[in-house]
Amino acid sequence: MFAGRRLHAELEKQEDEDWEELFLESEELGLRGRLDALRTRDGQTIPYEHKRGRAHRDENKQPQAWESDRLQILAYAYLQPRSQAAPLALDLLEIFRVPLVDITVMASVNRGQWDIKADFEIRGQQVWLSEAGRRKFVELYENRKQETWKHPVLGYSLTYRRLFELEVRLLEKEWSGEGGLFGHLILR
């Protein structure tokens, strides 16, 4: 929040919520810091930084973040835990984003499968997929789901479409205490 100009909603503690202090540290980077946060009733933790005083202004007298604030945000990002494990929220879409979306898009770009004039539209300063571009992406995505991949633990090949179902079932077993196989989806 800049002085006199709100960029984010103001947080107010509800009856069953708690203010917390998070201490973040990285020996590797030589950084250590404290971050205020609000723990909501649904278990979500929202980082909160209370700012007072004047906002820094650029040459056009527009409010800007102080350089120290930018450095502080960068330090927070570096201090976040790093892990090869599945995301804590167990967002299944995120687990499959790289093998299904990122690799598909990069491969299609490298193969020259996109027509700049037909597949994209310029709207102001933004570039969007045209209707033809959206259809092309969906086709590439659906084709990718039909490709096969050899599971490193099970030792047999299956389509990515079938792999979705398998990983959900393995996650269900993990939660019920019968697990041990979920999270072995590793690309090399």
Sequence and secondary structure as in RCSB ss.txt:
>XXXX:A:sequence
MFAGRRLHAELEKQEDEDWEELFLESEELGLRGRLDALRTRDGQTIPYEHKRGRAHRDENKQPQAWESDRLQILA
YAYLQPRSQAAPLALDLLEIFRVPLVDITVMASVNRGQWDIKADFEIRGQQVWLSEAGRRKFVELYENRKQETWK
HPVLGYSLTYRRLFELEVRLLEKEWSGEGGLFGHLILR
>XXXX:A:secstr
 BTTB SS      TT EEEEEEEEETTTTEEEEEEEEE TTS EEEE    S  EE TT  EE  HHHHHHHHH
HHHHS   SS  TT  HHHHHIIIIIIHHHHHHHHTT   HHHHEEEETTEEEE HHHHHHHHHHHHHHHHSEEE
 TTT SEEEHHHHHHHHHHHHHHHHTT  SSTT     
